């Protein structure tokens, strides 16, 4: 089974963005892949408002991305953190697929 990195915004309304990421994971799981959304996990013990802890979370997320088969990008806005994830996926030649907030495929 493929592992898919779920790439979506966190900053701003963190609670709502985590709820959205959980919905994206649900959608991905329904596509018979294993979804990984590190920003829903690492925010349980790292403070995204603390620059050092945010950087640690991004670093850990990128380590997970390295182990995934694909990256699925959700939403209309690409944040700074998402840009780093997308750039890493492209560098590693991983497929990057884009979806809107309603989980409708937009392309790759």
C-alpha positions in Angstrom: 0.0 0.0 0.0 1.3 3.5 -0.9 2.2 6.0 1.8 1.1 9.5 0.9 2.3 12.7 2.5 -0.6 15.1 3.1 0.6 18.7 2.5 -1.8 21.4 3.7 -1.6 24.7 5.6 -1.2 24.8 9.4 -0.5 28.5 10.3 -3.3 30.9 10.9 -6.3 29.1 12.3 -4.4 26.1 13.5 -7.4 24.3 14.9 -9.4 24.6 11.7 -6.4 23.7 9.6 -5.8 20.5 11.6 -9.5 19.6 11.2 -9.1 20.1 7.4 -5.9 18.0 7.4 -7.8 15.2 9.2 -10.5 15.4 6.5 -7.9 15.2 3.8 -6.4 12.1 5.5 -9.9 10.5 5.6 -10.3 11.2 1.9 -6.8 9.7 1.2 -7.5 6.6 3.2 -10.7 6.1 1.2 -8.4 6.0 -1.9 -6.6 3.0 -0.3 -3.4 4.7 0.6 -1.8 5.4 4.0 -2.0 9.1 4.7 0.6 10.9 6.8 -0.1 14.5 7.9 2.8 15.3 10.2 1.4 18.7 11.2 -1.6 16.9 12.9 0.8 14.8 14.9 3.7 17.0 15.8 1.5 19.9 17.0 0.5 17.6 19.9 3.9 18.2 21.4 5.5 21.1 19.5 4.4 24.7 19.5 4.1 26.0 16.0 4.2 29.6 17.4 7.7 28.9 18.8 10.2 29.4 15.9 12.6 26.7 17.1 9.8 24.2 17.7 8.2 25.0 14.3 11.5 24.4 12.6 11.8 21.1 14.4 8.4 20.1 13.3 9.2 21.0 9.7 12.4 19.0 9.9 10.6 15.9 11.3 7.9 16.2 8.6 10.5 16.3 5.8 12.0 13.1 7.2 8.6 11.5 6.9 8.1 12.9 3.4 11.4 11.2 2.4 9.7 7.8 3.2 6.4 8.5 1.4 5.6 7.4 -2.2 3.7 10.6 -3.2 2.8 14.1 -1.9 -0.8 15.3 -2.1 -1.2 19.0 -1.8 -4.6 20.3 -0.5 -6.2 23.8 -0.6 -5.9 26.9 -2.7 -3.1 28.6 -0.7 0.5 27.3 -0.7 2.1 28.3 2.6 5.8 28.8 3.3 6.0 25.4 5.0 4.1 23.7 2.1 6.5 25.3 -0.4 9.4 23.6 1.4 7.6 20.3 1.4 6.8 20.5 -2.3 10.3 21.5 -3.2 11.7 18.5 -1.3 9.3 16.2 -3.1 10.3 17.6 -6.5 14.0 17.2 -5.6 13.4 13.6 -4.6 11.3 13.1 -7.9 8.2 12.1 -6.0 4.8 12.6 -7.6 3.1 15.7 -6.4 -0.7 15.8 -6.9 -2.9 18.8 -6.2 -6.4 18.9 -4.8 -8.7 21.7 -3.8 -10.2 22.1 -0.4 -13.1 19.9 -1.4 -10.7 17.0 -2.3 -11.2 17.4 -6.0 -8.2 16.6 -8.1 -6.6 19.7 -9.8 -3.6 18.0 -11.5 0.1 17.4 -10.9 
